[in-house]
Structures are given as structure tokens and as C-alpha cells.
Amino acid sequence: MGDEFLYNTNAGGASTTKSAFVDPMKSGAAVVEESDQRRGDGGYGEVALVTGTAHVDVTLKGEDKTLHSRYLHLEDGQDWKLVARQATYLPEKK
């Protein structure tokens, strides 16, 4: 992840910085048990846009959850670090 990483967490405009995204995993407040991501890549010069879906089993503050989302990543073409992420949660499967 690039230092300028920004994660737009929902369509309402909320966003998260790199430290706010990573620190809960470092502290153990968020524990990713499994993550299944499927990518569709497209390169554009010095950046790459990466799209896909993610299905993540995670424990957040002691509560087990499964999150399903579509995502868009922007990766810096200089050293291929993730610099932005947009995710939209998918409805739960019935």
C-alpha cells in the first residue's frame, strides 16, 4: 500500500486512511480469516485499475462476519503500490 492510500468505504462518501484501515488488523481488532478475491485488470499507462469481487470472512471486535463486495483499486505504476480503493457491499445471498 502506498502511504497516500485512501479507501472510499461506501457510496455515501465515507473514507478511511491507510493507518485506519491497517491498524485494526495489526492490533487484532479485525482478524481476516479468509479472503476470496477475483480480479479483472486493466492497465492505463503509469497506473492500473483493478476491479473484482471479494468475499471476506473476518472477526470485527469479536463478532464473526462475512463481507461481500465489488471493488476498484488504483495502483501506482511506478512501484505498483495500492493507492486507492473503492468498495460497494453486495446484498447477502439468500
C-alpha positions as CSV (number, residue, x, y, z in Angstrom):
1,M,0.0,0.0,0.0
2,G,1.2,3.5,-0.8
3,D,1.4,6.0,2.0
4,E,-1.3,8.0,0.3
5,F,-3.7,5.0,0.3
6,L,-7.4,6.1,0.6
7,Y,-10.3,3.7,0.9
8,N,-13.7,5.0,0.0
9,T,-15.8,2.7,2.0
10,N,-19.3,3.4,0.7
11,A,-21.4,5.4,-1.7
12,G,-22.2,7.9,1.0
13,G,-18.6,9.3,0.7
14,A,-17.1,7.9,3.9
15,S,-13.3,7.2,3.5
16,T,-10.6,5.6,5.5
17,T,-6.8,6.4,5.6
18,K,-4.1,3.7,5.4
19,S,-3.5,3.7,9.1
20,A,-7.2,3.5,9.9
21,F,-7.5,0.5,7.5
22,V,-4.4,-1.4,8.7
23,D,-4.2,-0.6,12.4
24,P,-7.3,-2.7,13.4
25,M,-5.6,-5.7,11.8
26,K,-2.3,-5.0,13.5
27,S,-4.0,-4.7,16.9
28,G,-6.2,-7.8,16.4
29,A,-9.5,-5.8,16.5
30,A,-10.1,-7.1,12.9
31,V,-8.9,-10.6,12.0
32,V,-9.4,-11.7,8.4
33,E,-10.0,-15.4,8.5
34,E,-10.3,-15.9,4.7
35,S,-10.5,-13.6,1.7
36,D,-11.5,-14.8,-1.8
37,Q,-10.9,-12.1,-4.4
38,R,-11.4,-12.3,-8.2
39,R,-9.7,-9.7,-10.3
40,G,-10.2,-8.2,-13.7
41,D,-7.2,-6.0,-14.6
42,G,-6.8,-3.1,-17.0
43,G,-3.6,-1.1,-17.4
44,Y,-3.5,2.5,-18.4
45,G,0.0,3.9,-18.8
46,E,1.5,4.6,-15.4
47,V,-1.5,3.4,-13.4
48,A,-3.5,0.2,-13.2
49,L,-7.2,0.0,-12.5
50,V,-8.1,-3.3,-10.9
51,T,-11.7,-4.4,-10.4
52,G,-13.2,-7.5,-8.9
53,T,-15.3,-9.1,-6.2
54,A,-14.2,-10.0,-2.7
55,H,-15.7,-12.4,-0.2
56,V,-14.1,-12.0,3.2
57,D,-14.6,-13.9,6.5
58,V,-13.5,-11.5,9.3
59,T,-13.8,-11.1,13.0
60,L,-14.5,-7.5,13.9
61,K,-14.4,-6.7,17.6
62,G,-15.1,-10.3,18.5
63,E,-18.0,-10.7,16.0
64,D,-17.7,-13.1,13.0
65,K,-18.9,-11.6,9.7
66,T,-18.7,-12.5,6.0
67,L,-18.5,-9.4,3.8
68,H,-19.2,-9.5,0.1
69,S,-18.2,-6.5,-2.1
70,R,-17.2,-5.3,-5.5
71,Y,-14.0,-3.2,-5.6
72,L,-12.0,-0.9,-7.7
73,H,-8.3,-0.4,-6.9
74,L,-6.0,2.2,-8.3
75,E,-2.3,1.1,-8.3
76,D,0.7,3.4,-8.8
77,G,2.6,2.3,-11.9
78,Q,6.0,3.3,-10.5
79,D,6.3,0.6,-7.9
80,W,2.8,-1.0,-8.1
81,K,1.5,0.1,-4.7
82,L,-2.2,0.3,-3.9
83,V,-3.1,4.0,-3.6
84,A,-6.9,4.0,-3.6
85,R,-9.7,1.5,-3.0
86,Q,-13.5,1.8,-3.6
87,A,-15.8,-0.9,-2.3
88,T,-19.5,-1.4,-2.6
89,Y,-21.1,-4.0,-0.5
90,L,-23.2,-6.6,-2.3
91,P,-26.5,-7.9,-0.9
92,E,-26.4,-11.0,1.2
93,K,-27.0,-14.2,-0.8
94,K,-30.4,-15.8,0.1
